[in-house]
């Protein structure tokens, strides 16, 4: 049943974000065409448009996630959603999974636009830029590309967790805003709860990163070691790269707690709007 819910959720939410991807495809086509016909000014305009669209894509996706969750659970469609023969946890899970995927795609797309534009600019200027970057990396004594790749992989895991935190915080804030005592304040309640969650989270992250020396140490050869020692982290910083992961653990716990809290409020305290 969860699979059917996810499929329906993708279908119902796709129209909210597909237009921006179509616009991005047009801008990318214009940029590639300008590269083929050597029309510089068209390529410049296409590059600028692609970067702007990449940024807008993230914003539109975040707004779509919030409005879709509120509309389908607490708006006019909420009555239909709650009459489905499924548990509230399944409803929440389907919406969380789909929202996570959309937000992740928007982030990947935004990053991809920057890489595409960079590659276009580099190819337009020539090979001098690439040679200069290689020389700068060698001069700075940066780790191997294998080590950098693994560091990016660890960072990507952190990004996934942060997206989960965002989705869980949005769902919890919107649900609290639909609890009867707070429903009259509408979006103000949701905004207040959302920012309160992030303020508390930032305090917890500061404490965790300051007093919990949980790190991932990546040496110059690319070997990964999870460390709970400040001395090993200091040594790793000299010989390779060190990434603190205590914050990731705290964020994962916060996201899990918010999902549990949202599910509990959905079952007992939330109130659908009257139409």
C-alpha positions as CSV (number, residue, x, y, z in Angstrom):
1,X,0.0,0.0,0.0
2,X,2.9,2.3,0.7
3,X,4.1,1.9,-2.8
4,X,0.7,2.9,-4.2
5,X,0.7,6.0,-1.9
6,X,4.2,7.0,-3.1
7,X,3.2,6.6,-6.8
8,X,0.0,8.7,-6.3
9,X,2.0,11.3,-4.4
10,X,4.6,11.6,-7.2
11,X,1.8,12.0,-9.8
12,X,-0.1,14.6,-7.8
13,X,3.0,16.7,-7.0
14,X,4.8,16.5,-10.3
15,X,2.9,19.3,-12.0
16,X,4.1,21.7,-9.3
17,X,7.7,21.4,-10.2
18,X,7.9,20.2,-13.8
19,X,7.5,23.6,-15.4
20,X,10.7,24.9,-13.9
21,X,12.6,21.8,-15.3
22,X,11.1,22.5,-18.7
23,X,12.4,26.1,-18.5
24,X,15.8,24.8,-17.5
25,X,15.9,22.4,-20.4
26,X,15.1,25.3,-22.8
27,X,17.9,27.4,-21.3
28,X,20.4,24.5,-21.5
29,X,19.4,23.9,-25.1
30,X,20.0,27.5,-25.9
31,X,23.4,27.4,-24.3
32,X,24.5,24.3,-26.1
33,X,23.2,25.7,-29.4
34,X,25.2,28.9,-28.8
35,X,28.3,26.7,-28.2
36,X,27.7,24.8,-31.4
37,X,27.2,28.0,-33.6
38,X,29.8,30.1,-31.6
39,X,27.3,32.8,-30.7
40,X,28.9,34.2,-27.5
41,X,26.1,36.5,-26.3
42,X,23.5,33.8,-26.6
43,X,25.7,31.5,-24.5
44,X,26.2,34.2,-21.9
45,X,22.4,34.8,-21.6
46,X,21.8,31.0,-21.5
47,X,24.4,30.5,-18.8
48,X,22.9,33.3,-16.6
49,X,19.4,32.0,-17.2
50,X,20.5,28.5,-16.3
51,X,22.0,29.6,-13.0
52,X,18.9,31.7,-12.1
53,X,16.6,28.8,-12.9
54,X,18.7,26.4,-10.8
55,X,18.3,28.7,-7.8
56,X,14.6,29.2,-8.5
57,X,14.1,25.5,-8.8
58,X,15.1,24.9,-5.2
59,X,12.8,27.7,-3.9
60,X,9.8,26.5,-6.0
61,X,10.4,22.9,-4.8
62,X,10.5,23.9,-1.2
63,X,7.3,25.9,-1.5
64,X,5.6,23.1,-3.4
65,X,6.6,20.6,-0.6
66,X,5.0,22.8,2.1
67,X,1.8,23.7,0.2
68,X,1.3,20.1,-1.0
69,X,1.6,18.7,2.5
70,X,-0.8,21.2,4.0
71,X,-3.3,20.9,1.1
72,X,-3.5,17.2,1.0
73,X,-3.6,16.5,4.7
74,X,-5.2,19.6,6.3
75,X,-6.9,21.4,3.4
76,X,-9.8,20.4,1.1
77,X,-8.1,17.1,0.1
78,X,-7.5,16.2,3.8
79,X,-10.9,14.6,4.2
80,X,-10.2,12.2,1.3
81,X,-6.7,11.4,2.6
82,X,-7.9,10.5,6.1
83,X,-10.6,8.2,4.7
84,X,-8.1,6.0,3.0
85,X,-7.7,2.6,4.7
86,X,-4.1,3.2,5.7
87,X,-2.4,4.3,8.9
88,X,-1.4,7.9,9.4
89,X,2.2,6.7,9.6
90,X,1.9,5.4,6.0
91,X,0.5,8.7,4.8
92,X,3.3,10.6,6.5
93,X,5.9,8.2,5.2
94,X,4.7,8.5,1.6
95,X,4.7,12.3,1.7
96,X,8.1,12.4,3.4
97,X,9.7,10.1,0.8
98,X,8.3,12.0,-2.1
99,X,9.2,15.4,-0.6
100,X,12.7,14.2,0.1
101,X,13.2,13.0,-3.5
102,X,11.9,16.3,-4.9
103,X,14.1,18.4,-2.7
104,X,17.1,16.2,-3.4
105,X,16.5,16.5,-7.1
106,X,16.3,20.3,-6.9
107,X,19.6,20.4,-5.0
108,X,21.3,18.1,-7.5
109,X,19.9,20.1,-10.4
110,X,21.2,23.4,-8.9
111,X,24.6,21.9,-8.4
112,X,24.6,20.5,-11.9
113,X,23.8,23.9,-13.4
114,X,26.9,25.4,-11.8
115,X,29.1,22.6,-13.1
116,X,27.6,22.9,-16.6
117,X,28.1,26.6,-16.7
118,X,31.7,26.2,-15.3
119,X,32.5,23.6,-18.0
120,X,31.0,26.0,-20.6
121,X,33.1,28.9,-19.4
122,X,36.2,26.8,-19.2
123,X,35.8,25.5,-22.7
124,X,35.1,29.0,-24.0
125,X,38.3,30.4,-22.3
126,X,40.5,27.5,-23.2
127,X,42.7,25.0,-21.3
128,X,44.6,27.7,-19.3
129,X,42.0,27.7,-16.5
130,X,42.2,23.9,-16.0
131,X,46.0,24.0,-16.0
132,X,46.0,26.9,-13.5
133,X,43.7,24.9,-11.2
134,X,45.9,21.8,-11.3
135,X,48.9,23.9,-10.5
136,X,47.1,25.6,-7.6
137,X,46.0,22.3,-6.1
138,X,49.6,20.9,-6.3
139,X,51.0,24.1,-4.7
140,X,48.4,24.0,-1.9
141,X,49.3,20.3,-1.1
142,X,45.7,19.2,-1.4
143,X,44.9,15.5,-0.8
144,X,44.4,13.0,-3.7
145,X,41.3,13.1,-5.9
146,X,40.3,9.8,-4.2
147,X,40.4,11.4,-0.8
148,X,38.5,14.4,-2.1
149,X,35.9,12.1,-3.6
150,X,35.3,10.3,-0.4
151,X,35.1,13.6,1.5
152,X,32.4,14.7,-0.9
153,X,30.6,11.4,-0.3
154,X,30.6,12.0,3.4
155,X,29.4,15.5,2.8
156,X,26.6,14.2,0.5
157,X,25.4,12.0,3.4
158,X,25.3,15.1,5.6
159,X,23.2,16.8,2.9
160,X,20.8,14.0,2.8
161,X,20.3,14.2,6.5
162,X,19.8,18.0,6.3
163,X,17.1,17.5,3.7
164,X,15.4,15.0,6.0
165,X,15.6,17.5,8.8
166,X,14.0,20.2,6.7
167,X,11.2,17.9,5.5
168,X,10.5,16.7,9.1
169,X,10.6,20.3,10.5
170,X,8.2,21.5,7.8
171,X,5.8,18.6,8.4
172,X,5.9,19.1,12.2
173,X,5.4,22.9,11.9
174,X,2.5,22.6,9.5
175,X,0.9,19.9,11.7
176,X,1.2,22.0,14.9
177,X,-0.4,24.9,13.0
178,X,-3.4,22.7,12.4
179,X,-3.8,21.7,16.0
180,X,-7.0,23.4,17.2
181,X,-5.6,25.9,19.7
182,X,-3.1,27.2,17.1
183,X,-5.2,26.9,13.9
184,X,-6.5,30.4,14.1
185,X,-3.0,31.9,13.7
186,X,-2.4,29.9,10.5
187,X,0.9,30.3,8.8
188,X,2.3,32.4,11.7
189,X,2.2,29.3,13.9
190,X,4.0,27.2,11.3
191,X,6.7,29.8,10.8
192,X,7.2,30.3,14.6
193,X,7.5,26.5,15.2
194,X,9.8,26.0,12.2
195,X,12.2,28.7,13.3
196,X,12.0,27.6,16.9
197,X,13.1,24.1,15.8
198,X,16.0,25.5,13.9
199,X,17.1,27.7,16.8
200,X,17.1,24.7,19.2
201,X,18.8,22.6,16.6
202,X,21.6,25.1,16.2
203,X,22.2,25.2,19.9
204,X,22.4,21.4,20.0
205,X,24.7,21.3,17.0
206,X,27.0,23.8,18.6
207,X,27.2,21.7,21.8
208,X,27.7,18.5,19.8
209,X,30.4,19.9,17.5
210,X,32.2,21.6,20.4
211,X,32.2,18.8,23.1
212,X,31.7,15.6,21.1
213,X,34.9,14.8,19.0
214,X,33.2,12.4,16.7
215,X,34.9,12.8,13.3
216,X,35.6,11.0,10.0
217,X,39.3,11.2,9.2
218,X,40.3,10.7,5.6
219,X,44.0,10.4,5.0
220,X,45.9,11.4,1.8
221,X,45.4,7.9,0.4
222,X,41.7,8.0,0.8
223,X,41.3,5.6,3.7
224,X,38.4,6.5,6.0
225,X,38.6,6.1,9.8
226,X,35.8,7.1,12.2
227,X,37.4,8.7,15.3
228,X,36.3,9.7,18.7
229,X,39.7,11.1,19.7
230,X,40.7,14.7,19.5
231,X,44.4,13.7,19.0
232,X,43.6,11.5,16.0
233,X,41.4,14.3,14.5
234,X,44.3,16.7,14.9
235,X,46.7,14.3,13.3
236,X,44.2,13.7,10.5
237,X,43.9,17.4,9.9
238,X,47.6,17.5,9.3
239,X,47.8,14.5,7.0
240,X,44.4,14.6,5.2
241,X,40.9,15.8,5.9
242,X,38.7,15.8,9.0
243,X,34.9,16.0,8.8
244,X,32.9,16.3,12.1
245,X,29.9,14.0,12.1
246,X,28.5,14.6,15.6
247,X,26.2,17.2,14.1
248,X,25.0,14.6,11.5
249,X,24.0,12.2,14.4
250,X,22.2,15.0,16.2
251,X,20.3,16.0,13.0
252,X,19.3,12.4,12.4
253,X,17.9,12.1,15.9
254,X,16.0,15.4,15.5
255,X,14.5,14.4,12.2
256,X,13.4,11.0,13.6
257,X,11.9,12.7,16.7
258,X,10.0,15.2,14.6
259,X,8.5,12.5,12.3
260,X,7.4,10.6,15.4
261,X,5.9,13.8,16.9
262,X,4.1,14.6,13.6
263,X,2.6,11.2,13.4
264,X,1.3,11.4,17.0
265,X,-0.3,14.8,16.3
266,X,-1.9,13.6,13.1
267,X,-3.6,10.7,14.9
268,X,-4.8,12.6,18.0
269,X,-4.6,16.4,17.8
270,X,-4.7,17.7,14.2
271,X,-7.8,19.4,12.9
272,X,-9.0,19.6,9.3
273,X,-10.1,23.0,8.0
274,X,-13.7,23.6,7.3
275,X,-14.8,24.5,3.8
